[in-house]
Amino acid sequence: MPELAEDLSTTLQLQADRLSESALSSWESTLVRLREAVAAGVDASQMKAQQLAQRGDREVNPVSANAPDHRR
């Protein structure tokens, strides 16, 4: 009976180790995807901020770069 308990304990420990490795790998993969998503969000936010800033510049100075300059 003690041998059976020891075998069962060893088997359970091996299964727990495999599960832990699998869970760790899954978490690492999740963290990689999360980092990529955050980086994409930061990039998108910066682009949007630049677009809004440019739009604000045009509203303050609506003269287009293509329009002739009639100032003399």
C-alpha positions as CSV (number, residue, x, y, z in Angstrom):
1,M,0.0,0.0,0.0
2,P,2.8,2.6,0.8
3,E,4.2,1.9,-2.7
4,L,0.9,2.6,-4.3
5,A,0.6,5.9,-2.4
6,E,4.1,6.8,-3.4
7,D,3.4,6.0,-7.1
8,L,0.2,8.0,-6.9
9,S,2.0,10.9,-5.2
10,T,4.7,10.9,-7.9
11,T,2.2,10.7,-10.7
12,L,0.2,13.6,-9.2
13,Q,3.4,15.7,-8.8
14,L,4.3,15.0,-12.4
15,Q,0.9,16.0,-13.6
16,A,1.0,19.2,-11.5
17,D,4.4,20.0,-12.9
18,R,3.1,19.6,-16.5
19,L,0.0,21.7,-15.7
20,S,2.2,24.4,-14.2
21,E,4.5,24.4,-17.2
22,S,1.5,24.6,-19.5
23,A,-0.1,27.4,-17.4
24,L,3.1,29.3,-17.4
25,S,3.5,29.0,-21.2
26,S,-0.1,30.1,-21.6
27,W,0.5,33.1,-19.4
28,E,3.7,34.1,-21.2
29,S,1.8,33.9,-24.5
30,T,-1.0,36.0,-23.1
31,L,1.4,38.6,-21.8
32,V,3.2,38.8,-25.2
33,R,-0.2,39.5,-26.9
34,L,-1.1,42.0,-24.2
35,R,2.1,43.9,-24.6
36,E,1.5,44.0,-28.4
37,A,-2.0,45.2,-27.9
38,V,-0.9,47.9,-25.5
39,A,1.8,49.0,-27.9
40,A,-0.7,49.2,-30.8
41,G,-3.0,51.2,-28.6
42,V,-0.3,53.7,-27.7
43,D,0.7,54.0,-31.4
44,A,-3.0,54.6,-32.4
45,S,-3.4,57.1,-29.6
46,Q,-0.3,59.0,-30.7
47,M,-1.5,59.1,-34.3
48,K,-4.9,60.3,-33.3
49,A,-3.4,63.0,-31.1
50,Q,-1.2,64.1,-34.1
51,Q,-4.3,64.2,-36.3
52,L,-6.2,66.2,-33.8
53,A,-3.3,68.6,-33.4
54,Q,-3.0,69.1,-37.1
55,R,-6.8,69.7,-37.4
56,G,-6.5,72.2,-34.6
57,D,-3.7,74.0,-36.5
58,R,-5.9,74.2,-39.6
59,E,-8.8,75.6,-37.6
60,V,-6.5,78.3,-36.1
61,N,-4.8,79.0,-39.5
62,P,-7.3,77.8,-42.2
63,V,-5.1,79.0,-45.1
64,S,-4.2,76.0,-47.1
65,A,-0.6,75.3,-48.1
66,N,-1.9,75.1,-51.7
67,A,-3.7,78.4,-51.6
68,P,-2.0,81.4,-53.2
69,D,-0.6,84.0,-50.8
70,H,-2.3,87.3,-51.6
71,R,-0.5,89.2,-48.8
72,R,1.6,92.1,-50.0
